[in-house]
């Protein structure tokens, strides 16, 4: 099989979908094409990939033209839509529920689109979790930074100092991102509350963390907002658009200079005021609240993020390369949940619901 690794073209996206170590494993049995400069931002040179057995390709479009299986980090951008073709497998983050244009482009191309964030194993999302861990930990770092007065914040140090109360951090969602945000905030000495709806999850958090837990209801959130210095949106409905839990009116309850970090922005964001930003221009202000809504947060720590991501994705990539998609689905049935589009059909019910489009379950050539 021919595996293609293009250089990411999304603004300020420095990650890459395959490391030289993975290239070495694949190149023993397959042809691996790596676009020139694909790994340079994480310290991996073209020579590193060549030494591992890859062919270095100069033109972005040639990767798509030649590869049977294209592995990326972020979703294709409009300039890449015409490069996709029928029968090709695209393995990357897609987040289609928040992007109608991309959904239609994938359908028109008849590509098989496998979304990292949809691959599910025992109610876990193993290919999303590493990035959720990074985004959760990072949310407290950037939130604390933008609380500084010179950054437009209210001038509160999250950890406080002796004789001064610590900052108040409220986290919506007790999943992977929320737990990692809480760990960082607790470590800084902040006063942390996690809002969650799953009672068993709250029991687990109560036993394992020093953060407080509170049942996630609108009334409870309203009670907290006036005291909140840093609000972190870490809600996730797998495959679907993020629920809009925070209205403009709610934000008005927060004190001017408070900070809101929306980790859910990849899935459309969990606030009425959220809109995707970039690492170049990461924040904006609405209702007196500083919003941080960067759609590829882990890209800021690209080397760590690439290593964490490829640790999770490589076994699936290798299986598809070695066996082909149909046989890989038998060996790793979780890949079936990752297929969002196939041969011009939408195969993810949540994405279809988000865009009011028809869908049908994926039907492999042979039973899984």
C-alpha positions in Angstrom: 0.0 0.0 0.0 1.1 3.6 -0.6 0.8 5.7 2.5 0.9 9.5 2.2 1.9 12.0 5.0 1.2 15.6 3.9 2.5 18.7 5.7 -0.3 20.3 7.6 -1.4 23.6 6.1 -3.9 24.8 8.8 -2.6 28.0 10.3 -0.1 27.5 13.1 -0.5 23.7 12.9 2.9 22.1 13.5 2.0 18.5 14.2 2.6 15.6 11.8 0.7 12.4 11.5 3.7 10.0 11.5 7.1 10.0 13.2 10.2 8.5 11.6 10.0 5.6 14.1 6.6 4.7 12.6 7.8 5.3 9.1 10.6 2.8 9.7 8.0 0.1 10.7 5.7 0.8 7.7 8.5 1.2 5.1 9.5 -2.4 5.7 6.4 -3.5 3.8 4.9 -0.4 2.2 5.8 2.7 0.3 5.6 5.7 2.6 5.5 9.2 1.0 6.3 12.1 3.3 6.0 15.7 2.1 9.1 17.8 2.4 9.1 19.7 5.7 6.2 17.7 7.2 8.1 17.1 10.5 10.5 20.0 10.6 8.4 22.0 13.1 8.8 19.2 15.7 12.5 18.7 15.0 12.2 15.8 12.5 14.1 16.6 9.2 13.5 15.2 5.8 16.7 13.2 6.3 15.3 11.6 9.4 12.3 10.3 7.3 14.6 9.3 4.4 16.8 7.3 6.8 13.6 5.6 8.1 12.8 4.5 4.5 10.4 7.2 3.3 10.3 8.9 -0.1 10.3 12.7 0.3 7.8 14.3 -2.0 8.1 18.0 -2.9 4.5 18.8 -3.9 1.6 18.7 -1.6 -0.8 17.6 -4.3 1.4 14.7 -5.2 0.9 13.1 -1.8 -2.9 12.9 -2.4 -2.5 11.9 -6.0 -0.3 8.9 -5.3 -1.4 7.7 -1.8 -4.0 5.0 -1.2 -4.1 6.0 2.5 -3.6 9.6 3.6 -2.9 10.2 7.3 -3.2 13.7 8.6 -3.7 15.5 11.9 -6.3 18.1 11.0 -9.2 18.1 8.6 -8.7 19.0 4.9 -8.9 22.7 4.1 -10.9 23.9 1.0 -7.7 24.0 -1.1 -7.3 20.3 -0.4 -10.9 19.3 -1.3 -10.1 18.8 -5.0 -7.2 16.6 -4.1 -9.4 13.9 -2.5 -10.5 11.0 -4.7 -12.9 8.1 -4.8 -11.6 5.0 -3.0 -8.9 6.8 -1.1 -8.8 6.4 2.7 -8.4 9.6 4.8 -7.4 9.1 8.4 -7.4 12.2 10.5 -9.4 14.4 12.9 -12.5 15.5 11.0 -15.0 17.1 13.4 -17.7 17.1 10.7 -20.6 18.1 12.9 -19.2 21.6 13.1 -18.3 21.9 9.4 -21.0 21.5 6.7 -18.7 22.5 3.8 -16.2 19.8 4.7 -18.9 17.2 5.1 -20.2 17.9 1.6 -16.8 18.0 0.1 -16.0 14.6 1.5 -19.3 13.2 0.2 -18.7 14.6 -3.2 -15.2 13.2 -3.4 -16.4 9.7 -2.4 -13.4 9.3 -0.1 -13.6 7.0 2.9 -13.2 9.4 5.8 -12.1 7.9 9.2 -12.2 10.4 12.0 -9.8 9.9 14.9 -12.4 11.5 17.3 -15.1 8.8 16.4 -13.0 5.7 17.0 -14.6 4.1 20.1 -13.4 1.3 22.3 -15.6 0.3 25.3 -17.1 3.8 25.5 -13.7 5.4 25.3 -12.3 7.5 22.4 -8.6 6.4 22.4 -7.5 8.5 19.5 -9.1 11.7 20.9 -8.0 11.2 24.5 -4.3 12.2 24.1 -5.3 15.5 22.6 -8.0 16.0 25.2 -5.3 15.4 27.9 -3.1 18.1 26.3 -6.0 20.6 25.7 -7.2 20.1 29.3 -3.8 20.7 30.8 -3.2 23.6 28.4 -6.5 25.3 29.2 -5.4 26.2 32.7 -2.0 27.4 31.5 -3.5 29.7 28.9 -6.4 30.7 31.1 -4.1 31.7 33.9 -2.0 33.7 31.5 -4.9 35.6 30.1 -6.1 36.4 33.6 -3.1 38.7 33.8 -4.0 42.4 33.7 -1.8 43.2 30.7 -3.6 40.4 28.8 -7.0 41.9 29.4 -7.8 39.8 32.4 -8.9 40.8 35.9 -5.4 40.4 37.4 -6.0 37.3 39.5 -3.3 34.8 40.1 -5.0 31.4 40.2 -2.9 30.0 43.0 -3.3 33.0 45.2 -0.6 33.7 47.9 -0.6 33.5 51.7 -3.4 35.8 53.0 -5.1 36.1 49.6 -7.7 33.6 48.3 -6.9 31.6 45.2 -8.7 32.0 41.9 -11.9 30.2 41.2 -11.9 27.7 38.3 -15.1 26.1 37.1 -14.9 23.2 34.6 -17.9 22.1 32.6 -17.5 18.3 32.0 -15.6 15.7 34.0 -14.3 13.7 31.0 -10.7 13.4 29.9 -10.2 17.1 29.1 -12.0 18.2 32.3 -10.1 15.9 34.5 -6.8 17.1 33.1 -7.8 20.7 33.5 -8.7 20.0 37.1 -5.4 18.3 37.8 -3.5 21.3 36.5 -5.7 23.8 38.3 -5.5 21.9 41.6 -1.7 21.7 41.2 -1.5 25.5 40.9 -3.5 25.8 44.1 -6.7 27.1 42.6 -10.2 26.6 44.0 -11.7 24.1 41.5 -15.2 22.9 40.8 -16.1 20.3 38.2 -19.7 20.3 36.9 -20.8 16.8 35.6 -24.0 14.9 35.0 -22.8 11.3 35.4 -23.1 10.4 39.1 -20.7 7.5 38.9 -18.1 9.8 37.3 -18.6 12.3 40.1 -18.0 9.6 42.7 -14.8 8.7 40.9 -13.7 12.3 40.8 -14.6 12.9 44.4 -12.4 9.9 45.5 -9.4 10.7 43.3 -9.2 14.5 43.3 -9.3 17.3 45.7 -11.5 19.3 43.4 -15.2 19.8 44.3 -17.9 18.2 42.2 -21.3 19.6 41.5 -24.2 18.3 39.4 -24.3 20.1 36.1 -27.5 22.1 35.9 -28.2 25.5 34.6 -29.2 26.7 38.1 -25.9 25.5 39.6 -23.9 27.1 36.9 -25.7 30.4 37.3 -24.9 30.3 41.0 -21.2 29.9 40.3 -20.5 32.3 37.5 -20.3 35.5 39.5 -17.5 34.0 41.5 -15.7 32.4 38.6 -12.3 33.7 37.4 -11.6 31.0 34.8 -14.4 29.0 33.1 -13.4 26.0 31.1 -15.8 24.3 28.6 -14.8 20.7 28.4 -18.1 19.1 27.3 -18.2 16.4 24.6 -21.0 14.6 22.9 -19.1 12.1 20.7 -19.5 12.9 17.0 -22.1 15.5 17.6 -22.1 19.3 17.9 -21.2 20.6 21.4 -24.3 21.7 23.3 -24.5 25.4 23.9 -24.5 25.4 27.7 -23.4 29.0 28.1 -25.5 31.8 26.9 -24.6 35.5 26.4 -26.8 36.4 29.4 -24.8 33.9 31.6 -21.5 35.5 30.6 -22.8 38.9 31.8 -22.9 37.4 35.3 -19.1 37.0 35.2 -16.9 39.9 36.4 -15.1 41.9 33.7 -11.7 40.4 32.9 -12.8 36.8 33.6 -11.5 34.2 31.2 -13.4 31.5 29.3 -11.5 28.7 27.5 -13.6 26.7 25.1 -12.0 23.3 24.6 -15.1 22.2 22.7 -14.6 24.7 19.9 -13.6 21.9 17.5 -17.2 20.6 17.8 -18.7 24.1 17.4 -18.1 25.4 21.0 -20.2 25.2 24.1 -21.0 28.9 24.4 -23.3 31.1 22.4 -20.5 33.6 21.9 -17.8 31.1 20.9 -16.1 31.3 17.5 -12.9 29.5 16.4 -9.6 31.4 16.7 -6.0 30.6 15.9 -2.7 30.6 17.8 -1.9 33.8 15.9 -4.9 35.6 17.2 -6.2 33.4 20.1 -8.5 35.6 22.1 -11.4 38.0 21.8 -13.7 39.7 24.3 -17.4 39.3 24.5 -19.6 40.7 27.4 -16.4 41.7 29.2 -15.1 38.1 29.2 -11.9 37.1 27.5 -12.6 34.1 25.2 -9.8 31.7 24.2 -11.3 29.5 21.4 -8.3 28.1 19.5 -9.5 25.1 17.4 -6.2 23.2 17.5 -5.0 23.9 21.0 -2.5 20.9 21.2 -0.7 22.3 18.1 1.0 24.8 20.4 2.9 21.9 22.0 3.4 20.2 18.7 6.3 17.8 19.6 4.6 16.4 22.7 1.2 16.3 20.9 2.6 14.5 17.9 4.3 11.9 20.0 1.1 11.4 22.1 -1.1 11.3 19.0 1.0 8.8 17.0 1.3 6.5 20.0 -2.4 6.1 19.7 -3.0 6.2 16.0 -0.1 4.1 14.7 -1.5 0.7 15.5 -4.6 1.5 13.5 -2.7 3.0 10.7 -0.4 -0.1 10.5 -3.3 -2.5 10.5 -5.0 -0.7 7.7 -1.8 -0.6 5.7 -1.0 -4.3 6.2 -4.5 -5.7 5.8 -6.5 -3.2 3.8 -9.6 -1.5 5.2 -12.0 -4.5 5.1 -9.7 -6.9 6.9 -8.6 -4.1 9.3 -12.2 -3.7 10.4 -12.2 -7.4 11.4 -8.9 -7.1 13.3 -9.8 -3.7 14.9 -13.6 -3.3 14.9 -13.3 0.1 16.6 -12.4 1.5 13.2 -16.0 1.0 12.1 -17.2 3.7 14.5 -14.6 6.0 13.0 -16.0 5.9 9.5 -17.9 9.1 9.0 -18.2 9.1 5.2 -17.9 6.3 2.6 -18.4 6.2 -1.2 -20.5 9.4 -1.2 -22.6 8.3 1.8 -22.7 9.8 5.3 -22.3 7.0 7.8 -22.3 8.9 11.1 -25.8 9.5 12.6 -24.7 12.5 14.8 -23.1 14.3 11.9 -26.2 13.7 9.7 -28.4 15.1 12.5 -26.2 18.2 12.8 -26.5 19.0 9.1 -30.0 17.6 8.5 -28.6 15.1 5.9 -29.5 11.5 5.2 -27.2 8.8 6.5 -26.8 5.0 6.2 -24.7 2.6 8.2 -21.4 1.6 6.7 -21.6 -1.8 5.1 -18.2 -3.5 4.7 -17.5 -5.8 1.8 -17.5 -8.8 4.2 -19.0 -9.0 7.7 -17.0 -7.7 10.6 
